[in-house]
Structures are given as structure tokens and as C-alpha cells.
Amino acid sequence: MFYKGIIMKKATIGAAIAITGCLILPNFVGNSFQTYHQNTIASIEKNPAIAVKDYQFTRDWFSGEAVTTLSIATQAPEMPTVDLVLTESLTFGPVNITTSGLQLSLVKSKASFDIPLFAAQPQIVEQLNQNIKISSVLSWLGNYSTRLETLAFDIDEVDQSVNIRPSLGEFTLSGDTLTGEYIWQGLSIKGQGKALEVLPLTFKLDQTLIAGDMYSGDAVSIGDFSVSVERFSFDNKANGQSVAINNMYIEGNTSEHDDLLDLTLTYGADEITAMDKKVTESNLVVAIRNLDIKAIQALNRASQSFNGDPQSVATQQALASLIPTAMAMLDHSPEIAIEEFSVVTEHGKLASKAKLDINKDLVDINNPMSVIAAMNLEADGAGPEAFFQQLGLSPMIDGYVQQGLITKDEGKLSFTASFAQGQLKINDKVMPL
């Protein structure tokens, strides 16, 4: 009984401490999160493409609300900006209720938005808020996770029906690293003898910030990202045209060395069918190397100043500022390479590759056209002659062969090309420009 009493006493003390913590901690959490939120808004204000028109943060002991009015540049002359009012309803931990039940977390946020542009049509914004669910959780480890969910809905008109399928994604910001996955089940549009369908789209991201600010428009990050679509199809019964693409994807990787950035992009599709023709294993690999990171940041900032009107003062100033930035980019001999551009047909494989760099010593900053003479380009390609024959291109191919622009050998067509010091060569033959 003695030990039982001690245990009960300790349990009572522990429960009292836990309850006291749950009552006291929310106020401290709310105060810290308010500072964090204000710092985030201050970073957003540095982004040239976004203006913070109004910001209010209110809180009590256990909860709070942040209302931010943003003016977002659209780069469309007829509507240069669009206002968005974002309202975040906040609850402060140490314990919060989430979609998964009770969770130990510092802050839980649920967002809604308003678009003043649709003030005369409030049902539009109401429907958007009903179908788009955004919530966030700040964990005790400092990880900020945002969950985005969209519900399925249909739009039925007299001559067309649209079915937009649901989506779900979650992204987590941990320090300077952003990871996440978003899956959209796709859409279908039918009507007037036409049908379009997009089946599941998946977006994945794993990026770490290495320069700039996540919210200020000058961020540079390294890591991986990808977008894949299981199937895209379009069918027009009126003219008999159709296109179908299976397993289409884009994969990207960025890496850093010596304050320079390398980027590799891979575009591909397992199968493409169009106009009763089918090709497989479509592949395009583009590599961009030795990009000056500070120059990239300057380009990002300048691009935010474009307003869609090429004649505007702001656009002209932004373009003028790009000239020294572009020259700085050339300091480290950047290179663009198409490492592979290929597709497999019923007659065989078509493949080509190319590499381009620029000799900075031949570039005159006062003469933009001098960049052309400073280019160095090498390219080659090959493919089966039968593929071009079935397209009815034999006369054109024969003409190119006679001119020496294409080499033909036992049913295989090929070429080599180079451009250096303003001189173009195709199959080692100098071509007039």
C-alpha cells in the first residue's frame, strides 16, 4: 500500500505537470510563432513579384489568426496584378487535433482564401474553398508540413462535361530542405465529338536551399524533382485525329560545385501514338553546366520585374540589367548539351546529340549580335531511311544527300555539324551564311 501510494502520488504530480504544461505552453508557442510568421511575411515582401498590401496577426492564449493580403504580379498587361486574401486559423500546442487524430505539435493552421476580383461572384470563391483544403502543422522538431487536398467535382454544360478528379499532397520544410509529393488523379473533358483525358499526375520534390531566400524570389537550390503523367490522350472524332502518350515524365537534378550550378533535365515517354503512328522510348536529356549561382539569383530578381509589356520602362530596365549579368555568367564557360535526343520507331532508332558553349573573349558587351560569332556548336544525328520514306520525304532526303547535307549508307541516314568562329560546317562542308 505504501508503494502504491507513492506511485499514485507521482502519477498525480505528473498529470498535474502535464495539464499545467498544456495550459501554459500555448501562450509561449503562440508568441514564438507570431515572430516566425512575421519574419516569413518580411521575406515575402522582398519578392519583386509579390506586394504585401495588408497584414494582421491576432492571437489569444490558445489560438490566433493571420490575415494577409497579397498583390501578385501576373505579367499580363490587361491585368498586371491580382489580389489574394489569405486567412490562416491557428491553434497552439503542445497538442493539436489533425486529420490523423491527436498529434504532438506546436502549431496547427487551416487556410482559406478570398479573391476580391470575384467580389460580384462570391459563389466562385465559396466553391474554391469547399474544394481546396490547405492545412499545416509545425512539429516540435521545427518541421513545417503543409497538406494540400482538392476534392473531385464536375462541371456539366449543354455540350460539354468536365470531371476534375481529386488530389492530395504533402510538403515538409525542414531547415533549408523542402521535400514532398503531390498526386492528382487527373481530369477528363468530353463533348462535341472530342475527348481529353489526363490520368494520374505525380510531382515529387527533394530540394535543399544553398543561396537566397525561400520566399524572396532569389532562391537557388540543389536536389531532385520529377513530374510524371501515367496517360494523356486526346481524340477528335470529327477529323479522326488522336494523340495518346503513356508514362510521360520529366526528371531534374541540380548540383553545386565551386559556387557553380549544374542542371540535368530528362524528358521521356514510354509510348506515343499519333496519326496512326507509334514510337517508343522517347528520350531527351539536356545538361546545363557551370552556371554562376550569383548570376542566377540576379536573373531571378530581374525576371520578377517583367510585367508582360516589352515596351514598359520596368521591362526595359530589367532587360538592361541582364546584360552585365549575362556577361558574368560567361566567366565560367557555361555549357549546354543535348546529351541524348532519341526515339525508337518500327524502322529503328533515331538519335542525335549536341553541345554548345560560348567563347567570352569574342563577345562585345555593346554588340549583342557578337554572341553568335562567339558560339561553338557540335552536333550529330542518325536514323533509318525507311522512317522518312514512309512519311513521303524521299525526294527531300535525296536532295539533301546530293547537296552533301546528309550522308546515306546502307539505309542509314546521318549528319555531323559544327559551328565555330562564325563558320558553319555540315559533314565537313563549309556552308555559306
C-alpha positions in Angstrom: 0.0 0.0 0.0 2.9 2.3 0.8 4.5 1.9 -2.7 1.1 2.1 -4.3 0.5 5.4 -2.6 3.9 6.7 -3.8 3.1 5.6 -7.4 -0.4 7.3 -7.2 1.2 10.4 -5.8 3.8 10.5 -8.6 1.1 9.9 -11.2 -0.9 12.7 -9.8 2.1 15.1 -9.9 2.9 14.0 -13.4 -0.7 14.6 -14.6 -0.7 18.0 -12.9 2.5 19.0 -14.6 1.2 17.8 -18.0 -2.1 19.7 -17.5 -0.2 22.8 -16.4 2.1 22.5 -19.4 -0.9 22.2 -21.8 -2.4 25.3 -20.2 0.8 27.4 -20.1 2.7 26.4 -23.2 0.2 27.6 -25.9 0.9 31.2 -24.9 4.6 30.8 -25.4 4.2 28.9 -28.6 1.8 31.5 -30.0 4.3 34.3 -29.2 7.2 32.4 -30.9 5.1 31.5 -33.9 3.9 35.1 -34.3 7.6 36.2 -34.7 8.2 33.3 -37.1 5.2 34.3 -39.2 6.1 38.0 -39.3 9.7 37.1 -40.4 8.2 35.0 -43.2 6.0 37.9 -44.4 9.0 40.1 -44.3 10.8 37.7 -46.6 7.8 37.6 -49.0 7.9 41.4 -49.1 11.4 41.3 -50.7 10.0 39.3 -53.6 9.5 41.8 -56.5 6.6 39.8 -57.9 4.6 40.0 -54.7 3.5 43.0 -52.7 2.0 42.7 -49.1 -0.8 45.1 -49.1 -2.1 44.4 -45.6 -1.1 42.1 -42.8 -2.8 41.4 -39.5 -1.8 38.8 -36.8 -4.1 38.4 -33.8 -4.0 35.8 -31.1 -5.2 34.8 -27.7 -3.9 32.2 -25.3 -4.7 29.1 -27.3 -5.4 30.3 -30.9 -4.8 33.0 -33.4 -5.5 34.3 -36.9 -3.3 35.7 -39.6 -4.8 37.6 -42.5 -2.5 38.6 -45.3 -3.5 40.5 -48.5 -1.1 39.8 -51.3 -0.9 41.6 -54.7 0.6 39.1 -57.1 2.1 40.2 -60.5 0.6 38.3 -63.4 2.8 39.6 -66.3 -0.4 40.2 -68.2 -0.8 43.9 -69.4 -4.6 43.8 -69.2 -4.4 42.7 -65.6 -0.9 43.4 -64.1 -1.8 42.2 -60.6 -4.3 40.0 -58.8 -5.1 40.4 -55.1 -5.3 37.4 -52.9 -6.5 37.5 -49.2 -5.1 34.5 -47.3 -6.7 33.7 -43.9 -4.9 31.3 -41.5 -6.8 30.0 -38.5 -4.2 28.9 -35.9 -4.3 26.7 -32.8 -1.3 26.4 -30.5 0.1 23.2 -28.9 1.7 21.3 -27.3 -1.2 19.0 -28.6 -3.3 19.6 -31.7 -6.1 17.7 -33.4 -5.2 16.8 -37.0 -6.7 14.5 -39.7 -4.7 11.7 -38.2 -6.0 12.3 -34.6 -4.2 13.9 -31.7 -0.7 15.0 -32.5 2.1 16.5 -30.5 2.8 19.7 -32.4 3.4 23.3 -31.8 1.0 24.9 -34.3 -1.8 23.8 -36.5 -3.0 26.0 -39.3 -6.0 25.8 -41.6 -6.1 28.2 -44.5 -8.9 29.8 -46.6 -8.7 32.5 -49.2 -10.6 35.2 -50.9 -10.2 36.8 -54.3 -11.5 40.4 -54.4 -11.7 40.1 -58.3 -14.7 37.8 -57.8 -16.4 40.1 -55.3 -19.5 40.2 -57.5 -19.5 36.4 -57.8 -18.9 35.1 -54.3 -20.1 31.6 -55.2 -16.9 31.1 -57.2 -14.6 31.7 -54.1 -17.0 29.7 -51.9 -16.7 26.7 -54.3 -13.0 27.0 -54.4 -12.7 27.0 -50.6 -15.0 24.0 -50.4 -12.9 22.0 -52.9 -9.4 23.1 -51.9 -8.3 22.2 -48.4 -4.9 23.6 -47.1 -3.6 22.8 -43.6 -0.2 23.0 -42.0 1.5 21.7 -38.9 4.6 22.9 -37.1 6.2 20.0 -35.3 8.3 20.1 -32.1 11.4 19.4 -34.3 10.7 22.6 -36.2 9.5 20.9 -39.4 6.7 22.8 -41.1 4.4 20.4 -43.1 1.7 21.6 -45.4 -1.1 19.3 -46.7 -2.9 20.2 -49.9 -6.1 18.4 -50.8 -8.5 19.1 -53.6 -11.9 17.3 -53.9 -13.4 15.9 -57.1 -16.0 18.0 -58.8 -17.9 18.0 -62.1 -18.9 20.8 -64.5 -21.8 19.9 -66.8 -22.8 22.2 -69.6 -25.1 21.7 -72.6 -22.4 20.5 -75.0 -19.5 19.6 -72.7 -18.8 17.8 -69.4 -15.7 18.2 -67.3 -14.7 15.8 -64.5 -11.8 17.0 -62.3 -10.5 14.2 -60.1 -9.2 14.7 -56.5 -5.6 15.3 -55.5 -3.6 15.0 -52.3 -0.1 16.2 -51.5 2.1 17.0 -48.5 5.3 19.1 -48.4 7.7 19.5 -45.5 10.2 22.3 -44.9 12.9 21.1 -42.6 15.6 23.7 -42.1 16.6 24.6 -45.7 15.3 21.3 -47.2 11.9 21.0 -48.9 10.6 17.5 -49.6 7.2 16.3 -50.7 4.9 14.5 -53.1 1.7 15.6 -54.8 -0.6 13.2 -56.6 -3.5 14.5 -58.8 -5.8 11.8 -60.2 -6.3 13.8 -63.4 -9.3 15.0 -65.4 -11.5 14.2 -68.4 -13.3 16.6 -70.8 -15.9 15.3 -73.2 -18.2 17.0 -75.7 -18.7 18.0 -79.3 -17.1 14.8 -80.5 -13.9 15.5 -78.6 -12.4 13.8 -75.6 -9.4 14.7 -73.5 -8.1 12.7 -70.5 -5.2 13.1 -68.1 -4.6 10.2 -65.8 -2.7 10.4 -62.5 0.0 13.1 -62.3 2.6 12.8 -59.7 5.0 15.5 -58.6 8.0 14.8 -56.3 10.4 17.2 -54.8 13.6 17.0 -52.7 15.5 20.3 -52.8 17.9 22.0 -50.4 18.4 25.8 -50.4 22.0 26.8 -51.0 21.6 30.5 -51.7 19.0 33.3 -51.4 15.7 33.1 -49.5 12.9 30.6 -50.0 10.3 33.3 -50.3 12.1 36.3 -51.8 12.3 35.2 -55.4 16.1 34.7 -55.5 16.3 31.1 -54.1 18.8 28.6 -55.6 18.5 25.0 -54.5 20.0 21.6 -55.3 18.5 18.2 -55.4 15.9 16.2 -57.3 12.4 16.8 -58.7 10.1 14.9 -61.1 6.7 15.1 -62.7 5.1 12.1 -64.3 1.8 11.5 -66.1 0.5 8.0 -66.5 -1.5 8.7 -69.6 -2.5 11.7 -71.7 -5.0 11.2 -74.6 -6.9 13.4 -77.0 -9.4 12.2 -79.5 -11.2 14.3 -82.2 -13.8 12.2 -83.9 -14.7 15.0 -86.3 -11.4 14.8 -88.1 -10.2 11.4 -87.0 -7.1 12.9 -85.2 -5.9 11.4 -81.9 -2.9 11.5 -79.7 -2.0 9.2 -76.8 1.1 9.4 -74.6 1.8 6.7 -72.0 4.1 7.2 -69.0 5.3 10.7 -69.8 7.8 12.1 -67.3 10.2 15.0 -66.5 13.1 14.4 -64.1 15.5 17.0 -62.9 18.6 17.2 -60.8 20.7 20.2 -59.7 24.1 20.0 -58.0 26.7 22.6 -56.9 30.5 22.7 -57.3 32.8 25.7 -56.8 29.9 28.2 -56.5 28.6 26.9 -59.8 25.4 25.1 -60.6 24.8 22.1 -62.8 21.4 21.1 -64.1 20.2 18.0 -65.8 16.7 17.6 -67.2 15.4 14.3 -68.7 12.1 14.3 -70.7 10.7 11.0 -71.7 7.7 8.9 -72.7 7.3 5.1 -72.9 4.9 5.3 -75.9 3.5 8.0 -78.2 0.7 7.3 -80.7 -0.4 9.9 -83.2 -1.8 9.9 -86.7 -1.8 6.1 -86.6 2.0 6.1 -86.0 3.6 4.8 -82.9 7.0 5.5 -81.4 8.5 4.2 -78.1 11.3 5.1 -75.7 11.2 8.8 -76.5 14.1 10.4 -74.6 15.6 13.9 -74.3 18.4 14.6 -71.9 19.5 18.2 -71.5 22.5 19.2 -69.3 23.4 22.8 -68.4 26.7 23.1 -66.6 28.9 25.8 -64.8 26.1 28.3 -64.1 27.2 31.1 -61.8 25.0 31.0 -58.8 25.1 34.7 -58.0 24.3 35.4 -61.7 21.3 33.0 -61.4 20.0 35.0 -58.4 20.3 38.2 -60.3 18.4 36.8 -63.3 15.7 35.6 -60.9 15.3 39.0 -59.4 15.3 40.7 -62.8 12.7 38.3 -64.2 10.4 39.3 -61.4 10.4 42.9 -62.8 8.9 41.9 -66.1 5.3 43.0 -66.4 4.3 41.5 -69.7 4.7 44.7 -71.6 8.0 44.7 -73.5 7.9 48.5 -74.0 7.4 49.4 -70.4 10.1 51.2 -68.5 10.3 48.5 -65.9 10.8 45.8 -68.5 13.4 47.8 -70.4 15.3 48.5 -67.2 15.2 44.8 -66.3 16.5 43.8 -69.7 19.3 46.3 -69.5 20.3 44.9 -66.1 20.6 41.4 -67.6 23.5 42.4 -69.9 26.2 42.6 -67.3 24.6 39.6 -65.5 24.8 37.6 -68.8 28.5 38.5 -69.2 29.2 37.4 -65.6 27.5 34.1 -66.5 30.1 33.6 -69.3 33.0 34.0 -66.9 32.9 30.3 -66.0 32.4 28.9 -69.5 28.9 27.6 -69.2 27.9 24.7 -71.4 24.6 23.4 -72.8 24.5 19.9 -74.0 21.7 17.8 -75.5 23.2 14.5 -74.3 20.6 12.4 -76.0 17.6 13.1 -78.2 16.2 9.8 -79.4 13.1 7.8 -80.2 12.5 4.2 -81.3 10.3 3.6 -84.4 9.2 0.5 -86.2 12.1 1.0 -88.6 14.8 1.6 -85.9 16.1 4.2 -83.7 16.6 7.9 -84.4 19.2 9.6 -82.2 21.1 12.9 -82.1 23.2 14.9 -79.7 24.6 18.4 -79.5 26.9 20.6 -77.4 27.0 24.4 -77.2 29.4 26.8 -75.4 30.3 30.5 -75.8 33.8 32.0 -76.0 33.5 35.0 -73.8 36.6 36.6 -75.3 34.7 37.1 -78.6 31.7 38.7 -77.0 31.3 42.5 -77.2 29.0 43.8 -74.4 28.0 46.7 -76.7 27.1 44.4 -79.6 24.7 41.6 -78.6 25.0 40.1 -82.1 28.6 39.3 -81.3 27.3 36.3 -79.2 26.6 34.5 -82.5 30.2 34.6 -83.6 31.3 33.5 -80.2 29.3 30.3 -80.2 30.9 26.9 -80.6 28.5 24.1 -81.6 28.9 20.5 -82.3 26.1 18.1 -83.3 25.4 14.8 -84.9 22.5 12.5 -85.7 21.4 9.3 -87.4 18.3 7.4 -88.3 16.8 4.8 -90.6 16.0 6.0 -94.1 12.8 3.9 -94.1 11.3 6.1 -91.4 11.5 9.2 -93.7 10.3 7.2 -96.7 7.1 6.3 -95.1 6.4 9.9 -94.4 6.8 10.7 -98.1 10.1 12.6 -97.6 12.2 10.6 -100.0 12.6 13.5 -102.6 13.7 15.9 -99.9 16.1 13.4 -98.4 17.6 12.7 -101.9 18.1 16.4 -102.4 19.9 16.8 -99.1 22.1 13.8 -99.9 23.0 15.4 -103.3 23.9 18.6 -101.5 26.1 16.8 -99.0 23.9 17.8 -96.1 23.1 14.2 -95.3 25.1 11.0 -95.6 23.4 7.8 -96.7 24.9 4.4 -96.1 23.0 1.1 -96.4 19.7 2.5 -95.5 21.1 4.7 -92.6 21.0 8.5 -92.8 23.4 10.6 -90.7 25.0 14.0 -90.4 27.6 15.9 -88.4 27.5 19.7 -87.9 29.8 22.3 -86.3 29.8 26.0 -85.8 32.8 27.9 -84.7 34.1 31.5 -85.2 31.1 32.3 -87.3 31.6 29.4 -89.7 29.1 26.6 -90.2 30.2 23.1 -91.4 27.9 20.2 -92.2 29.6 16.9 -92.9 32.9 18.9 -93.0 31.5 21.0 -95.8 31.6 24.8 -95.2 28.1 26.3 -95.6 27.5 29.9 -96.6 25.6 32.0 -94.1 
